[in-house]
Amino acid sequence: MSRSKAKRKPAGGRLQTFGIFATLVLVAVLIGSLVAGVMKGRSRAALPAAAADSPAVTTAAADAVPAGRVRVQVLNASGRPGLAREATRVLRDRGFDVKEFGNGQGFPPDTSIVLDRVGRIEVARQVADAVGIRRVATRPDSNLYLDATVVLGRDWSEPKDR
C-alpha cells in the first residue's frame, strides 16, 4: 500500500500548475499591451511637434490622413454664406469626421482659428493644417463630444493645394 500512495501525485498539483501558467500568460499580455500603448503615444506626439515649427502649411501636412477618428465641428463666424459647407467638404475629403457645421456666434468674424476641445493640441493642429488655418488654441469642453472646432473668419479661403 505504501508504494501506490507514493507514486500518486496530489490532484491539486496540476490545477496549481495551470493557474500559474495562466497568470504568467495574462501578465505577459498586459505588459505587451502597455508597451504597445506607450510606443503608439510617442509616435503620435513626435509628428505634431515638427509640424508646429513649420511656418507654412505644406502639401504633405495638409494631405496627411488623421490618426484614428477625429470628430470636428465647423462654424462660420464670417457671415459669408456657404463657408462652413466648403470647409466641411475639405475636411471630409481629407479623412476627418465632421459631426456638425453651421453658423458660429460669439467668435470674432475676421480671424479663423481651430480650437482643441479635448486637450490634444496635436489633433487640432492636424485639423488646422488640413484647412489652411495657422491659429490653434486649447479650449477644452467636456460637454462637446468633439476633438476640435473650426471657427471660420473672413480671412479663410479654401486651401489651393487640392
C-alpha positions in Angstrom: 0.0 0.0 0.0 2.7 2.5 0.7 4.1 2.0 -2.8 0.8 3.1 -4.5 0.4 6.1 -2.3 4.0 7.2 -3.0 3.5 7.0 -6.8 0.3 9.2 -6.9 0.7 12.9 -7.3 -1.7 15.2 -5.5 -4.7 16.2 -7.6 -4.2 19.9 -6.8 -0.7 19.9 -8.4 -1.9 20.0 -12.0 -4.5 22.7 -11.2 -2.0 24.8 -9.4 0.5 24.5 -12.4 -2.2 25.5 -14.8 -3.2 28.5 -12.7 0.4 29.7 -12.5 0.8 29.3 -16.3 -2.4 31.2 -17.0 -1.4 34.0 -14.7 2.0 34.3 -16.4 0.4 34.5 -19.8 -2.1 37.2 -18.6 0.8 39.3 -17.1 2.7 39.0 -20.4 -0.3 40.1 -22.4 -0.9 43.1 -20.1 2.8 44.2 -20.2 2.8 43.9 -24.0 -0.3 46.0 -24.3 1.1 48.6 -22.0 4.4 48.8 -24.0 2.5 49.0 -27.3 0.3 51.8 -26.0 3.3 53.8 -24.8 5.1 53.4 -28.1 2.0 54.4 -30.0 1.6 57.6 -27.9 5.3 58.5 -28.5 5.0 58.2 -32.3 1.8 60.4 -32.4 3.4 63.1 -30.2 6.5 63.3 -32.4 4.6 64.2 -35.6 2.9 67.5 -34.5 6.0 69.0 -32.9 7.7 69.1 -36.3 4.5 70.4 -38.0 4.1 73.1 -35.3 7.6 74.5 -36.1 6.9 75.0 -39.8 5.6 78.5 -40.6 3.6 77.5 -43.7 1.2 74.7 -44.3 2.8 72.2 -46.6 1.0 69.9 -49.1 2.3 66.8 -47.3 0.9 68.1 -43.9 -2.4 69.0 -45.5 -2.7 65.7 -47.2 -1.9 63.7 -44.0 -4.7 61.4 -43.0 -5.7 61.8 -39.4 -4.7 59.1 -37.0 -7.9 57.5 -35.8 -11.3 59.1 -35.9 -11.1 62.9 -35.4 -14.5 64.4 -34.6 -14.8 68.0 -35.8 -17.3 70.9 -35.7 -17.1 73.6 -38.3 -18.6 77.1 -37.5 -18.9 80.0 -39.9 -18.3 83.2 -37.9 -17.6 85.3 -41.0 -21.1 86.0 -42.2 -20.2 84.7 -45.7 -22.8 82.2 -46.8 -21.6 78.6 -47.5 -18.2 78.9 -45.9 -18.8 76.1 -43.3 -20.1 73.8 -46.0 -16.9 74.4 -48.1 -14.6 73.7 -45.1 -16.7 70.6 -44.2 -16.1 69.2 -47.7 -12.4 69.9 -47.4 -12.1 68.1 -44.1 -14.2 65.1 -45.1 -12.1 64.7 -48.2 -9.1 64.5 -46.0 -10.5 61.9 -43.7 -11.9 63.9 -40.8 -15.3 63.1 -39.3 -17.2 66.4 -39.4 -20.1 65.9 -36.9 -21.8 69.3 -37.5 -21.4 72.5 -39.3 -23.3 75.8 -39.2 -23.0 79.4 -38.1 -20.9 80.4 -35.2 -21.8 83.3 -32.9 -19.7 84.8 -30.3 -16.5 84.5 -32.2 -14.5 87.3 -33.9 -15.7 87.4 -37.5 -12.3 88.4 -39.0 -9.9 85.6 -37.9 -10.1 81.9 -38.3 -9.0 79.6 -35.5 -9.1 75.9 -34.6 -10.0 75.1 -31.0 -8.7 71.9 -29.3 -11.7 70.6 -27.3 -10.1 67.6 -25.6 -6.6 68.6 -24.6 -4.9 67.0 -27.6 -3.4 70.0 -29.4 -1.6 67.8 -31.9 -5.0 66.7 -33.3 -6.2 70.3 -33.5 -3.0 71.1 -35.5 -3.8 68.3 -37.9 -7.2 69.8 -38.5 -5.8 73.3 -38.9 -3.2 72.1 -41.4 -5.9 70.4 -43.4 -7.9 73.6 -43.9 -5.0 76.0 -44.0 -5.5 77.8 -40.7 -2.5 78.9 -38.7 -4.1 79.8 -35.3 -4.7 76.9 -32.9 -5.8 77.3 -29.2 -6.8 74.9 -26.5 -10.3 75.4 -25.1 -11.4 72.0 -23.6 -15.2 71.5 -23.3 -16.3 68.1 -21.9 -19.9 68.9 -22.9 -19.0 68.7 -26.6 -18.3 65.2 -28.0 -15.7 66.7 -30.4 -12.0 66.7 -30.8 -11.8 70.1 -32.5 -13.9 73.1 -33.5 -13.0 75.0 -36.7 -14.1 78.7 -36.5 -14.0 80.3 -39.9 -13.4 84.0 -40.2 -13.4 86.4 -43.2 -9.7 85.6 -43.7 -10.4 81.9 -44.6 -10.3 80.6 -48.1 -10.2 77.0 -49.4 -6.6 75.7 -49.5 -5.2 75.9 -53.0 -3.1 72.7 -52.7 -6.1 70.5 -53.8 
